[in-house]
Amino acid sequence: MEFVLSAILKAKAIEMPLNWWVTINWATAGAGDRALKATGRFFKLANDWLRSKGYALAYVWVRETGPYKGEHVHIAMHVPPHVGRAFGHRQRAWIKRAGETGPYRRRTVKTDAIGLRLDHALKGRMYGEFHADDLARVVAYMLKGADDDAAALFGIVKREFGGEIIGKRCGTCLILGRAAQRKTLSRVPITPCHDAGPQRVTPPPMYHIEGHQRDHSKYPASTAAVSKARQDQTVRRKLPARA
């Protein structure tokens, strides 16, 4: 659990705060027996598309299963706001390819913004609402299967058994993984709140940054985008000076 929370802090530290919430029901899609592999392929397809636009994909995920819902995965990720609509339109196709299933089935995927809208995460506060508050509710829902000690420590009220999972239950992308966390966060402590209201966890203080604006120059760019920029600079250097 602490690993997932540290990954969320890492995403904020590298200016890629989590702003996109997805639940994929692989059992409904017809890929419940290969859910872990299908989830990995979904991330690959989504990341490849984002990198073609010059960005990288940051995400955390938690797998669950149950007698009624079957195998499903909750994902919190960062999607640049200006490509959010196009990203959302491609999700169903990625799920079909990742799960190697037939036609799309209803209720396979549920998507929503974390906060009022995608750019809420970059601004921190919008219309008096903190992005961190909604993120805390999403994280509490993702981690509702935590053990008693962890749930009490972080004030998670809504509890539900996540089912018996074969393989990894949760994970992150490489840029939010343990090695990246050690480089940037050095185990940033998260202060729990024991008197929080129902289904609410007090977000880390570092999330409460008003007027925060994204520096797009810090976005991880794709190799193709970097090469194109370098070529453009070379061409400009070779142009003769105007008389």
C-alpha positions, 0 to 999 in steps of 0.5 A: 500500500505504501508503495502505491501511495509513494508512486502517487507522490512521485507522479506529483513530483515529476509534474505528472499528477494522476488525473484519469481514472479507469476501471476495466472489467476483463471478465466482462470483456471475455479476457478474465483468464488472462487479465494480467497479460491484457492489462500489460498490453493495454498499457503498452498500446496507450503508452505507444500512442502517447509517445507518438504525441511526445508524452509518456504514460504514468500510472498505478493499478490495482487488480481485484476479483469477485463472484459477481464482477469477476477479474477487473483492474482499477487504474489511475493515470496521467493524461495530458488534458489537451489529448484527453478526448482523443485518448478516451476515444481510443480506449475501447479499441485498445481493450479489444486488442489487449484482451484479444476479444470480439466486439466491445461489450457494455460495462467493460470500461468505466472512465472519469476524470480525477477532479472536476476535469483533466487540467484540475490536477495541474492547477491544484485548485479549481472553483474552490475544489482541491484536486487532492480531495478527489484523488484521495477518494479514488486512492481510498477506493483503489486500496479498499482491500488493504489490511486492518492496520493500513486501513486504520493508519490512513483512515480508509473507511470503506473496506472490501475484500479484493478477492484471491489474485494470482500474480501481482495485485498492484503495480506502477509504470517504471517512471513511478516505480521503486527505483524512481521513488528512491531517487526523488522522494526518499520515502516521503512520509504521509500524515494519516488523519484518524478523524476523517469523514467517511470514505475520505483520506487526508491528502499529502500536504504537497498536493495543496499547491494553488495556482500550479501551472505545468512546465511542458518543457519537463514532459518526457518527450519521445525519441522521435520528438527529440530527434525532430527538434534536433534536426530543426535546430540543425537546419536553422544553424545552416540557413544563411544569415539575412543581408 
